[in-house]
Amino acid sequence: MGDGSKRGLKRLIDAFFYSMAGFKAAWKNEEAFRQEVMAGIILVPAGFLLGTTGTQRALLLLSYFIIPLVELLNTAVEATVDRVGMEKHELSGRAKDIGSASVFLSICIAAIVWLLVVYERFL
């Protein structure tokens, strides 16, 4: 990982490759992340088609992209907890449960946005 001494373009290039490694690791190790990305194959084009204004399209797309974003953060929390120790511990379980709750909340946010846009458009 970065040593803090890199600056400018070199730091940006390295950060890009670290990010790509993170996406690759999530894709390889997290079924939920794969499912969310696969859903995006349908939802991203649907967001462009369903939204009738730039604001609606932005809300639809951003509410979808929040889901894999939060999933990545949850995965990072889980990996950190597992790195610290695999034994059962109340705080480890709490951290993982809270991470899971954040993913659930992101899905609820997206569902509300999509339902409201569909309602506004068709009803």
C-alpha positions in Angstrom: 0.0 0.0 0.0 0.9 3.7 -0.1 3.8 4.9 2.1 2.6 8.5 2.3 5.6 9.9 0.4 4.0 9.8 -3.0 2.7 13.0 -4.4 1.0 14.3 -7.5 0.3 12.2 -10.5 2.2 9.1 -9.1 -0.1 9.1 -6.0 -3.2 9.4 -8.2 -2.1 6.5 -10.5 -1.2 4.3 -7.5 -4.6 5.1 -5.8 -6.4 4.1 -9.0 -4.6 0.7 -9.1 -5.3 0.2 -5.4 -9.0 0.9 -6.1 -9.0 -1.6 -9.0 -7.4 -4.2 -6.7 -10.2 -3.5 -4.2 -12.9 -4.0 -6.8 -11.2 -7.2 -8.0 -11.0 -8.5 -4.4 -14.7 -7.7 -3.7 -15.8 -9.3 -7.0 -13.8 -12.5 -6.2 -14.7 -12.8 -2.6 -18.2 -11.2 -2.1 -21.2 -12.8 -3.7 -23.4 -9.9 -2.5 -21.1 -7.4 -4.4 -21.3 -9.6 -7.5 -25.1 -9.7 -7.3 -25.3 -5.9 -6.8 -23.0 -5.3 -9.8 -25.1 -7.7 -11.9 -28.3 -5.8 -10.9 -26.6 -2.7 -12.2 -26.5 -4.1 -15.7 -30.3 -3.8 -15.7 -30.8 -0.9 -13.3 -28.3 1.6 -14.8 -29.9 1.5 -18.3 -33.4 1.4 -16.6 -32.5 4.5 -14.6 -31.7 6.4 -17.8 -34.9 5.2 -19.5 -37.2 5.6 -16.5 -36.1 9.1 -15.5 -37.6 11.9 -17.5 -35.4 14.7 -16.1 -31.8 14.9 -15.3 -32.7 15.1 -11.6 -34.7 11.9 -11.7 -32.0 10.1 -13.6 -29.4 11.3 -11.1 -31.6 10.1 -8.2 -32.2 6.7 -9.7 -28.5 6.1 -10.6 -27.0 7.5 -7.4 -29.5 5.6 -5.2 -28.4 2.4 -7.0 -24.7 3.2 -6.8 -25.0 3.7 -3.0 -25.7 0.0 -2.6 -22.4 -1.4 -3.9 -20.6 1.5 -2.3 -21.9 0.6 1.1 -21.3 -3.1 0.4 -17.6 -2.3 -0.3 -17.4 -0.5 3.1 -19.2 -3.3 4.8 -16.8 -5.8 3.3 -13.8 -3.7 4.5 -15.2 -3.8 8.0 -15.8 -7.5 7.9 -12.3 -8.1 6.6 -10.8 -6.0 9.3 -12.8 -7.8 12.0 -11.8 -11.2 10.6 -8.1 -10.1 10.5 -8.2 -9.1 14.2 -9.5 -12.6 15.1 -11.9 -15.3 14.0 -13.1 -16.1 17.6 -16.6 -15.0 18.5 -16.7 -11.6 20.3 -19.6 -9.4 21.0 -18.0 -6.3 19.5 -17.0 -8.2 16.3 -20.5 -9.4 15.9 -21.9 -5.9 16.5 -19.5 -4.4 13.9 -20.6 -7.0 11.3 -24.3 -6.5 12.2 -24.1 -2.8 11.9 -22.3 -3.1 8.5 -25.0 -5.4 7.3 -27.7 -2.9 8.6 -26.0 -0.2 6.5 -26.3 -2.3 3.4 -29.9 -3.0 4.1 -30.6 0.7 4.7 -28.9 1.6 1.3 -31.2 -0.9 -0.4 -34.2 0.7 1.3 -33.1 4.1 0.2 -32.8 2.9 -3.4 -36.2 1.2 -3.3 -37.9 4.3 -2.0 -36.3 6.5 -4.7 -37.2 4.0 -7.5 -40.8 3.6 -6.2 -41.3 7.3 -6.0 -40.0 8.0 -9.5 -42.1 5.1 -10.9 -45.2 6.5 -9.1 -44.5 10.0 -10.4 -44.0 8.8 -13.9 -46.8 6.3 -14.3 -49.5 7.1 -11.7 
